[in-house]
Amino acid sequence: MRIPLAALLALSLASAALAADVKFKRVWPQWYEADSFQSLYEDRTGTELTGKWIVVRSQPVDRAGLYFLTRVENSGASIPGAIFVLHVIAPESTDTRTYSFPQDVPAGSRLFQIGLTGKDWTKPRVQPVAWELELRSADGSLLASKKSFLWEKSAR
């Protein structure tokens, strides 16, 4: 089956336009204790109150961990089926660990708290040696990316 050149051009322009609409304004790793997420609302209802933030965790039942607070600026339409992909090098190993967090990205500016929790990050207040965070569309296209200084300088 042959795809007309005009269709391929339109598809690539649409992908480029989508990627231009999304960017990471800032990404900063920070350790949070489990009780940082407790609230009076949760004590009364049993439901975690996240406010205007979107919280995703590698181990959903564990709250303590290293979170990558990520400000996402999306000037286009919402992006259903997006995936945050986090590559991390921890101090105890030179191996790169990769985590995926499926999450719809709404239009506008949102703060995502992307957490490595439970067995995925057990050392309180320990920062990674290097990291890279990507946002990919449902089809795998790269929409946005941010990396630490050391990740940028490595041969990866």
C-alpha angles and dihedrals in degrees: 000000000000122000114213115247091237091057092050091048092049091049094050092047091050091051091049091048091050092050091049090056095059129061140155107244091189140347121195129170117223136168117238127190116224093249090059087081097050118110139171088249090059092047089056101038106023090232122117112243110218099169113197093342128094111221123198124173135193088223104031096198093053117072104179113089151089111309127195104214103208126188107205118196110199112177092173134061123307115282113226118200096019119158129211109212116197122194114192137180110201123206093248096057141027091218118110114236118202126204129185125207116187108209136153111238114217124212117268131031117325136169115226121195104206107189135198098202140167114006091355093072115012104162113090116227094001114136123213119254091231138348144182126198122198133183113211130186122237089268092053098256115148110247102170139352141185129181139186121255093254093048089054091052096046125094091247 
